Amino acid sequence: MTRVTETWSSERVGREVQVVRWGEMGTPVVFFPTAAGDAEECERFLLVDALAPLLEEGIIKLYSVDSVPGMVWLKEDNEVPGASRAQAGFDAFVEHELVPMIRRDCNVAEGEPLDIIASGASIGAYNALAAICRHPELFSEAICMSGTYELSKFIDGDMDEAWYFASPLHFIPNLPEDHPSLVKLRERRILISHGAGRWEDPEESWAVARVLGARGIPNHVDEWGEDWDHDWPTWRRMLPEYLRTRLVD
């Protein structure tokens, strides 16, 4: 299986960012790391091994990127406006740097369609949700596992404009009916999954589902049992199963 690493300095996030790609062909899948994880986190925790059959069969190409805002919130500055500005910068990075890099890597010309799946676990699930809600024209669906979606757990201070537009829980309810993002989101798919074991908070998933459902955005909550914790063994089982069901079965 091919493994390629790209690193570049991004003015949008104010630092060097690493993106790692596994596989040669197939549907591009972006995996956003947990917490302050880096692009190689999913490899260290054996998620890449769990996805190996899909990668080797050419069903998916997997991309992972440093969790820059998580690094800021948890290690550097968790106060408004620095923390919310970091999330806004990361969103711009995803739109203007990450997605164009994926399109080039997949040899898809500008203007041609490309289905990209956003995925992630814990804070990564939030980033996957934010990516598709902010940019439904760029992502075809999202797989959000054991998500933590309320940013007030990490950001200290009163909500500013950057925080508001970074949070689907807040900006989705207020989108006008004819807003292009809302119209496009109603053509997308969002899977929200969680376990019922240790460290899981199912209400996080249901809060998102209520917000999306109220606006007519297709979504499905998949709750696993008490044997499934907020941890990598759960996500190693979930993601390959969801992707195979979606792309193969």
SULKA-V672523 format. One line per field, one symbol per residue. ss: DSSP state (@ for helix, = for strand, . for the rest). psi: psi as a letter, one per 40 degrees, with the letter a starting at -180 (. if undefined). burial: b if it has 16 or more other C-alpha atoms within 10 Angstrom, else e. A space follows every 10 residues. Layout:
ss->???
psi->???
burial->???
This chain:
ss->..======== ....====== ==....==== ==........ @@@@..@@@@ .@@@@@...= =====..@@@ @@@@@@..=. .@@@@@@@@@ @@@@@@@@@@ @@@@@..... .....===== =.@@@@@@@@ @@@@...... =====..... @@@..=.... @@@@@@.@@@ @@@@.....@ @@@@@...== ====...... .@@@@@@@@@ @@@@....== ===....... .@@@@@@@@@ @@@@@@@..
psi->hhhhhhhihh ddefihhhhh hhidiahhhh hhiibfiide ddddeedddd edddddefdi hhhiiigddd dddeddheih eddddddddd dddddedddd dddddefhih eiihhhhhii ibdddddddd ddddgeedhd iihhhfiheh eeddhhiiha ddddeehddd dddehidehd dddddeeihh hhiiaeahei gddddddddd ddddefhhih hhhiaeehig iddddddddd dddddded.
burial->eeeeeeeeee ebbeeebbbb bbbbbbbbbb bbbbbbbbbb bbeeeebbeb bbebbbeebb bbbbbbbbbb bbbeeebbbb bbbbbbbbbb bebbbeebbb ebbeebeeee eeebebbbbb bbbbbbbbbb bbbbbbbbbb bbbbbbbbbb beeebbeeee ebbbbbbbbe ebeeeeeeee bbbbbbebbb bbbbbbbeeb bbebbeebbe bbeebebbbb bebbeeebbb bbebbbebbb eebeeeeee
